[in-house]
Amino acid sequence: MIDIGTVSEREVKSGNTGGKEWQRVSVIVNGKTFSSFNPVDAMVNKGDEVEIEYEQKGKYNNIKTMTIRDNKGFVQASNMKEPKTDQGMRISKMAAINSAIALLELLAKVSPEKAKAIFNDAEPITVMLDIAGTLQKWVYSE
C-alpha cells in the first residue's frame, strides 16, 4: 500500500533487546502512524512531504520505503538542482545509505567470502555508513 502526505509528527526511540541495539522511527502522515527500524527512515523530519510504501501487519503500518518529495514531485538524488540545501543533503544521504545497504546485501548473496573480507570484524552498520559516506562525497565531487 502507498500513502502520500506531510509528516505531522515524528518520534525516534532507541533501545537494547537481548544485547542488540535498535532504533525505531514513527511518523504520522494523514492521521496514520507508520513505523520502521531502518536508520535511513529516521532522517525524515516533521513537515517533510513523503511517499510511504508500507505493509499493514495487524495494527501496525510497517514502512517498506519512504521517499521525501519536493514541491515539484519526487526528489531523485540524480536530478537535484540545489543538492546542498538541508533537504537535499538529507535526501542524498538517504539515497547513499539505501545504495550502500543494497550493495552489501547483493555482495553477501553473490560472494559471502568477499562480504566477510569487507566486514573484517567491523560492525555491519559501520561498514554501511562508511560506504554511504563515500557515495555521498562522490555525489558532491566536481
Secondary structure as the mmCIF struct_conf table of DSSP 4:
data_model
#
loop_
_struct_conf.conf_type_id
_struct_conf.id
_struct_conf.beg_label_comp_id
_struct_conf.beg_label_asym_id
_struct_conf.beg_label_seq_id
_struct_conf.end_label_comp_id
_struct_conf.end_label_asym_id
_struct_conf.end_label_seq_id
STRN STRN1 ILE A 2 THR A 17
TURN_TY1_P TURN_TY1_P1 GLY A 18 GLY A 19
STRN STRN2 LYS A 20 VAL A 29
TURN_TY1_P TURN_TY1_P2 ASN A 30 GLY A 31
STRN STRN3 LYS A 32 SER A 36
HELX_RH_3T_P HELX_RH_3T_P1 PRO A 39 MET A 43
TURN_TY1_P TURN_TY1_P3 LYS A 46 GLY A 47
STRN STRN4 GLU A 49 LYS A 57
TURN_TY1_P TURN_TY1_P4 GLY A 58 LYS A 59
STRN STRN5 TYR A 60 ASP A 70
TURN_TY1_P TURN_TY1_P5 ASN A 71 LYS A 72
STRN STRN6 GLY A 73 PHE A 74
HELX_RH_3T_P HELX_RH_3T_P2 ALA A 77 ASN A 79
BEND BEND1 LYS A 81 GLU A 82
TURN_TY1_P TURN_TY1_P6 PRO A 83 LYS A 84
BEND BEND2 THR A 85 THR A 85
HELX_RH_AL_P HELX_RH_AL_P1 ASP A 86 VAL A 110
HELX_RH_AL_P HELX_RH_AL_P2 PRO A 112 PHE A 119
TURN_TY1_P TURN_TY1_P7 ASN A 120 ASP A 121
HELX_RH_AL_P HELX_RH_AL_P3 PRO A 124 TYR A 140
#
